[in-house]
Amino acid sequence: MSLRYIDRDKISKYQELLHNPYKMHHKEIKEDVKEVIFYVVSCMCDNKYTLRFKKHNGEFGMSGMGFALSNFQFSYKPFEIEWAADEGDWIRVKNMINSGTVKVEKVISR
């Protein structure tokens, strides 16, 4: 189903992202990045959350910013997502996040 056949005023942000996923490019993530933040939208009432990847001792750690990562029901274990982040494969990280009950809306880095 395409969004052009759906009244955009009647669909949720989650449904919009489900049909038209956020298109991320490698250029959006800075080189030698210290921190990457994914803004996500939940399938439950379009609740918004922040997933944070912060580098510590050369490795990224993932945080739900106060929410348990299990709440997001990723199809991957958190360490698998962290390892993809360590490899710098941020598009894969985005796809892994999208495998759960949230969809990525925006990404920022520093």
GUKOL-812918 format. One record per residue (C-alpha): x, y, z. Coordinates in nm, 2 decimals. Layout:
REM residues N
u/v/w
X/Y/Z
...
REM end
This chain:
REM residues 110
u/v/w
0.00/0.00/0.00
0.14/0.34/-0.09
0.10/0.66/0.11
-0.04/0.84/-0.19
-0.37/0.64/-0.15
-0.39/0.71/0.22
-0.52/1.03/0.38
-0.21/1.15/0.57
-0.43/1.33/0.82
-0.58/1.00/0.94
-0.26/0.79/0.98
-0.02/0.79/1.27
0.34/0.90/1.25
0.44/0.53/1.31
0.23/0.42/1.01
0.38/0.69/0.80
0.73/0.57/0.89
0.63/0.21/0.84
0.52/0.28/0.48
0.79/0.54/0.41
1.09/0.47/0.63
1.34/0.74/0.72
1.62/0.74/0.46
1.95/0.77/0.64
2.28/0.83/0.46
2.63/0.76/0.59
2.71/1.14/0.57
2.46/1.21/0.85
2.69/1.04/1.10
3.01/1.25/1.17
3.35/1.09/1.14
3.51/0.98/1.46
3.17/1.01/1.62
3.14/1.01/2.00
2.76/0.98/2.03
2.47/0.90/1.80
2.11/0.96/1.90
1.81/0.79/1.72
1.47/0.96/1.77
1.21/0.69/1.74
0.83/0.66/1.73
0.65/0.37/1.89
0.36/0.18/1.74
0.17/0.25/2.07
0.00/0.58/2.04
0.30/0.74/1.85
0.50/0.77/2.18
0.84/0.91/2.11
1.17/0.78/2.26
1.54/0.84/2.23
1.79/0.57/2.18
2.15/0.67/2.25
2.48/0.52/2.14
2.77/0.66/2.33
3.13/0.56/2.28
3.32/0.45/2.60
3.67/0.30/2.58
3.64/0.27/2.20
3.31/0.08/2.20
2.95/0.20/2.17
2.70/0.13/2.45
2.33/0.15/2.38
2.08/0.32/2.61
1.70/0.35/2.61
1.74/0.67/2.81
1.56/0.53/3.11
1.35/0.27/2.93
1.45/-0.09/2.91
1.57/-0.19/2.57
1.35/-0.50/2.59
1.05/-0.27/2.57
1.13/-0.20/2.21
1.12/-0.57/2.11
1.41/-0.56/1.86
1.46/-0.88/1.65
1.82/-0.85/1.77
1.99/-0.86/2.10
2.13/-0.52/2.22
2.49/-0.64/2.20
2.43/-0.73/1.83
2.31/-0.37/1.76
2.61/-0.23/1.96
2.85/-0.44/1.76
2.70/-0.31/1.43
2.76/0.04/1.58
3.12/-0.05/1.66
3.17/-0.14/1.29
3.03/0.20/1.19
2.74/0.04/1.00
2.48/0.29/1.10
2.23/0.21/0.82
2.23/-0.15/0.95
2.18/-0.02/1.31
1.88/0.18/1.19
1.74/-0.13/1.02
1.79/-0.34/1.33
1.61/-0.07/1.54
1.33/-0.07/1.29
1.29/-0.44/1.34
1.11/-0.38/1.67
0.80/-0.19/1.78
0.96/0.15/1.70
1.06/0.32/1.37
1.34/0.57/1.34
1.23/0.93/1.27
1.56/1.12/1.29
1.93/1.07/1.36
2.19/1.31/1.50
2.55/1.27/1.59
2.84/1.45/1.74
REM end
